[in-house]
Amino acid sequence: MSEPEPPSTLLALRLGFPGASATYRELRKPDPRLTVRTVGVRIWRYDGLDPLPAVAAPSSESAELVRQAANVVWAHVPEAYDQAVQLAGVPLDDLLGVLAHPPAPREDELGQALLSRQPELWIRAVQAFTCLGIAHHRTDQPWHGSDRRRILLDLLFGPEDWAVEAAGFALVAVAWTHPETRHDIGQQLRIRLLAVASAYRQRDVTILDSVCTLLLACPWLDQQSLSLAHDLIDRRRNDMAAYAAEQDESEASAAPSQPRGLKRLFRRGR
């Protein structure tokens, strides 16, 4: 790959292709391996550019609970939040372990279809419901100062990864279902958006669209923040269209007789 991908990308790659490995040509600044701020919880550590789990694997019982709870479809955000209540009793260490050591898809028709066609969708579903499970942890604790807020924010401000998106989704779910948290959660998402926007000035940021979309799910935020999210989505869409056109032109001139789909399989698509 031209540059490091989110660590969870490799989870999906190895789920679909167990023998796969990845190498990277360069590391562009700002470093995507760094956190936005000091955090107490990290699920990834790095050996050079290679991500490794920084948390232990969950117990088999906890992994199976998440495996049964994870879903790729829900009617609306509060429904997903409610579905995840069954994970409220799973130990936090195990939930964090699931993020870096996800269980295999269920052995039903949908699970096998995901495994063969869209393993990344299963990884995202597991991480989303895992973070929703964290959002249900110790709800007797007031939001400010709670374990669930602390851990979700540590994940939100961690290295660029799909876990950032999952934590952001869980925070949005909390805000939708508990209006008293909306100001706090909206401001935290805004901080992450500004970090993403700053990084995008110098390199591609694969989580940009998701962070922007999460912020747009907080309509109570100020118009300036919402406009920035819209502008960033439009800018990246235009940038990716220009990149695709450039690649098409390069393919046509470099190897006109080669089937174009072969190169497109390995394009840095987003």
C-alpha positions as CSV (number, residue, x, y, z in Angstrom):
1,M,0.0,0.0,0.0
2,S,1.2,3.5,-0.7
3,E,0.8,4.6,3.0
4,P,-0.6,3.1,6.3
5,E,-4.3,2.3,6.4
6,P,-6.4,2.2,9.6
7,P,-5.4,-0.9,11.6
8,S,-8.9,-2.3,11.4
9,T,-8.5,-2.4,7.6
10,L,-6.1,-5.3,8.2
11,L,-8.6,-7.1,10.3
12,A,-11.0,-7.1,7.4
13,L,-8.2,-8.0,4.9
14,R,-7.2,-11.0,7.0
15,L,-10.8,-12.1,7.6
16,G,-11.3,-12.3,3.9
17,F,-7.7,-13.5,3.1
18,P,-6.2,-15.2,6.2
19,G,-2.7,-15.4,4.6
20,A,-2.5,-11.8,3.6
21,S,0.1,-9.3,4.7
22,A,0.6,-5.6,4.0
23,T,3.6,-3.4,3.6
24,Y,3.7,0.4,3.1
25,R,5.8,2.6,0.9
26,E,5.8,5.8,2.9
27,L,4.5,7.6,6.0
28,R,3.0,11.0,5.4
29,K,2.6,13.7,8.1
30,P,0.7,14.2,10.3
31,D,1.3,10.8,11.6
32,P,-2.0,8.8,11.7
33,R,-0.6,6.5,14.4
34,L,-0.6,9.4,16.9
35,T,-3.6,10.3,19.2
36,V,-5.3,13.6,19.0
37,R,-4.7,14.1,22.7
38,T,-3.4,12.1,25.6
39,V,-5.5,9.0,26.1
40,G,-5.6,6.3,28.8
41,V,-6.9,3.5,26.6
42,R,-5.4,2.4,23.3
43,I,-6.3,-0.7,21.4
44,W,-3.4,-0.6,19.0
45,R,0.4,-0.3,19.4
46,Y,2.9,-0.1,16.5
47,D,6.0,-2.0,15.5
48,G,7.3,0.6,13.1
49,L,4.4,1.0,10.7
50,D,2.8,-2.4,11.6
51,P,-0.2,-2.2,14.0
52,L,-0.5,-4.8,16.7
53,P,-3.2,-5.2,19.3
54,A,-2.5,-3.4,22.5
55,V,-5.3,-5.2,24.4
56,A,-5.7,-8.9,25.2
57,A,-8.3,-11.0,23.4
58,P,-11.7,-11.2,25.1
59,S,-13.0,-14.3,26.8
60,S,-14.8,-16.7,24.5
61,E,-18.1,-16.0,26.3
62,S,-17.8,-12.2,25.8
63,A,-16.8,-12.6,22.2
64,E,-19.8,-14.8,21.5
65,L,-22.1,-12.3,23.1
66,V,-20.8,-9.6,20.8
67,R,-21.0,-12.0,17.9
68,Q,-24.7,-12.6,18.5
69,A,-25.5,-8.9,19.1
70,A,-23.7,-7.4,16.2
71,N,-25.9,-6.4,13.3
72,V,-25.4,-4.7,9.9
73,V,-28.9,-3.3,9.7
74,W,-31.1,-1.3,12.1
75,A,-34.1,1.0,11.6
76,H,-32.5,4.0,13.4
77,V,-29.8,4.9,15.8
78,P,-31.9,4.6,19.0
79,E,-32.9,1.0,17.9
80,A,-29.2,0.1,17.5
81,Y,-28.5,1.6,20.9
82,D,-31.3,-0.4,22.5
83,Q,-30.2,-3.6,20.8
84,A,-26.8,-3.3,22.4
85,V,-28.2,-3.2,26.0
86,Q,-27.5,-6.9,26.1
87,L,-23.8,-6.1,26.2
88,A,-24.1,-3.9,29.3
89,G,-22.8,-6.6,31.6
90,V,-19.8,-7.6,29.4
91,P,-16.5,-6.5,31.2
92,L,-14.9,-3.4,29.7
93,D,-11.6,-5.2,29.2
94,D,-13.4,-7.8,27.1
95,L,-15.2,-5.1,25.0
96,L,-12.0,-3.4,24.3
97,G,-10.4,-6.7,23.4
98,V,-13.2,-7.4,20.9
99,L,-12.3,-4.2,19.0
100,A,-8.9,-5.6,18.1
101,H,-9.8,-9.3,18.2
102,P,-13.2,-9.4,16.6
103,P,-15.1,-12.8,16.4
104,A,-15.8,-14.5,13.1
105,P,-19.2,-13.8,11.5
106,R,-22.1,-15.9,12.6
107,E,-22.5,-19.2,10.7
108,D,-25.8,-18.2,9.1
109,E,-26.6,-17.1,5.6
110,L,-25.8,-13.5,6.3
111,G,-22.6,-14.2,8.1
112,Q,-21.3,-16.4,5.3
113,A,-22.2,-13.8,2.7
114,L,-20.3,-11.1,4.7
115,L,-17.3,-13.4,5.1
116,S,-17.1,-14.1,1.3
117,R,-18.1,-10.7,0.0
118,Q,-17.8,-7.9,2.5
119,P,-15.7,-8.8,5.5
120,E,-15.1,-5.2,6.3
121,L,-18.8,-4.7,6.9
122,W,-18.7,-7.4,9.6
123,I,-15.7,-5.8,11.3
124,R,-17.5,-2.4,11.3
125,A,-20.7,-4.0,12.7
126,V,-18.7,-5.7,15.5
127,Q,-16.9,-2.5,16.4
128,A,-20.1,-0.4,16.3
129,F,-22.0,-2.7,18.6
130,T,-19.0,-3.1,20.9
131,C,-18.8,0.6,21.4
132,L,-22.6,0.7,21.9
133,G,-22.0,-1.9,24.6
134,I,-19.5,0.4,26.2
135,A,-22.1,3.2,26.1
136,H,-24.3,1.0,28.3
137,H,-21.6,0.3,30.9
138,R,-22.5,1.5,34.4
139,T,-25.3,3.8,33.3
140,D,-25.8,4.5,37.0
141,Q,-22.8,6.8,36.8
142,P,-23.5,10.4,35.9
143,W,-22.3,11.0,32.3
144,H,-19.5,13.4,33.3
145,G,-16.9,11.4,35.1
146,S,-18.4,8.1,33.9
147,D,-16.3,5.2,32.7
148,R,-18.3,4.9,29.5
149,R,-17.7,8.6,28.6
150,R,-13.9,8.3,29.4
151,I,-13.4,5.2,27.3
152,L,-15.5,6.3,24.3
153,L,-13.6,9.6,24.2
154,D,-10.2,7.8,24.5
155,L,-11.3,5.8,21.4
156,L,-12.6,8.8,19.6
157,F,-9.3,10.7,20.0
158,G,-7.1,7.6,19.3
159,P,-5.1,6.9,16.2
160,E,-7.0,7.0,12.9
161,D,-9.0,3.8,12.8
162,W,-12.4,2.4,12.3
163,A,-12.7,2.3,16.1
164,V,-12.7,6.1,16.0
165,E,-15.8,5.9,13.8
166,A,-17.4,3.3,16.1
167,A,-16.9,5.3,19.2
168,G,-18.2,8.4,17.5
169,F,-21.3,6.5,16.5
170,A,-21.9,5.3,20.1
171,L,-21.5,8.9,21.3
172,V,-24.1,10.1,18.8
173,A,-26.4,7.3,20.0
174,V,-26.0,8.5,23.6
175,A,-26.7,12.1,22.5
176,W,-29.8,11.1,20.6
177,T,-31.2,9.1,23.5
178,H,-30.0,11.3,26.4
179,P,-30.5,15.0,25.4
180,E,-28.6,16.3,28.4
181,T,-25.4,14.9,26.9
182,R,-25.8,16.6,23.5
183,H,-23.7,19.7,24.1
184,D,-20.8,17.8,25.5
185,I,-20.8,15.1,22.8
186,G,-21.2,17.6,20.0
187,Q,-18.2,19.6,21.2
188,Q,-16.1,16.4,21.4
189,L,-17.0,15.4,17.9
190,R,-16.2,18.9,16.8
191,I,-12.6,18.6,18.2
192,R,-12.1,15.3,16.3
193,L,-13.5,17.0,13.1
194,L,-11.0,19.8,13.4
195,A,-8.1,17.3,13.8
196,V,-9.3,15.5,10.7
197,A,-9.6,18.7,8.8
198,S,-6.1,19.7,9.7
199,A,-4.6,16.4,8.7
200,Y,-6.5,16.5,5.4
201,R,-4.6,19.6,4.4
202,Q,-1.5,17.4,4.0
203,R,-2.7,13.9,3.2
204,D,-5.7,11.7,2.7
205,V,-7.7,10.8,5.8
206,T,-9.8,7.7,5.3
207,I,-12.0,8.4,8.3
208,L,-12.9,11.9,7.1
209,D,-16.3,11.2,5.6
210,S,-17.4,9.2,8.6
211,V,-16.3,11.9,11.1
212,C,-18.1,14.5,9.1
213,T,-21.3,12.5,8.8
214,L,-21.3,11.8,12.6
215,L,-21.0,15.5,13.2
216,L,-23.9,16.2,10.8
217,A,-26.0,13.8,12.9
218,C,-25.7,16.5,15.7
219,P,-28.0,19.3,14.3
220,W,-27.9,21.1,17.5
221,L,-24.3,22.2,16.8
222,D,-23.3,25.6,15.5
223,Q,-23.8,26.3,11.8
224,Q,-20.1,26.9,11.3
225,S,-19.2,23.4,12.4
226,L,-22.0,21.9,10.3
227,S,-20.9,23.9,7.3
228,L,-17.3,22.7,7.7
229,A,-18.4,19.1,7.7
230,H,-20.4,19.6,4.5
231,D,-17.5,21.4,2.8
232,L,-15.0,18.7,3.8
233,I,-17.3,15.9,2.4
234,D,-17.6,17.9,-0.9
235,R,-13.9,18.6,-1.1
236,R,-12.9,14.9,-0.6
237,R,-15.5,13.8,-3.1
238,N,-14.1,16.1,-5.7
239,D,-10.5,15.1,-4.8
240,M,-11.3,11.4,-5.2
241,A,-13.1,12.0,-8.5
242,A,-10.0,13.9,-9.8
243,Y,-7.7,11.1,-8.5
244,A,-9.8,8.4,-10.3
245,A,-9.7,10.4,-13.5
246,E,-6.0,10.8,-13.2
247,Q,-5.6,7.0,-12.6
248,D,-7.8,6.2,-15.6
249,E,-5.7,8.4,-17.8
250,S,-2.5,6.9,-16.5
251,E,-3.8,3.3,-17.1
252,A,-4.9,4.1,-20.6
253,S,-1.5,5.6,-21.6
254,A,0.7,3.1,-19.7
255,A,-0.9,-0.2,-20.6
256,P,-3.7,0.2,-23.2
257,S,-3.9,-3.5,-23.9
258,Q,-4.1,-4.7,-20.3
259,P,-7.6,-5.4,-18.8
260,R,-8.3,-2.2,-16.8
261,G,-10.0,-4.0,-14.0
262,L,-6.7,-5.7,-12.9
263,K,-5.2,-2.5,-11.8
264,R,-8.4,-1.1,-10.4
265,L,-8.5,-3.9,-7.9
266,F,-5.6,-2.4,-6.2
267,R,-6.4,1.3,-6.4
268,R,-6.6,3.3,-3.2
269,G,-10.3,3.6,-3.4
270,R,-12.3,5.1,-0.5
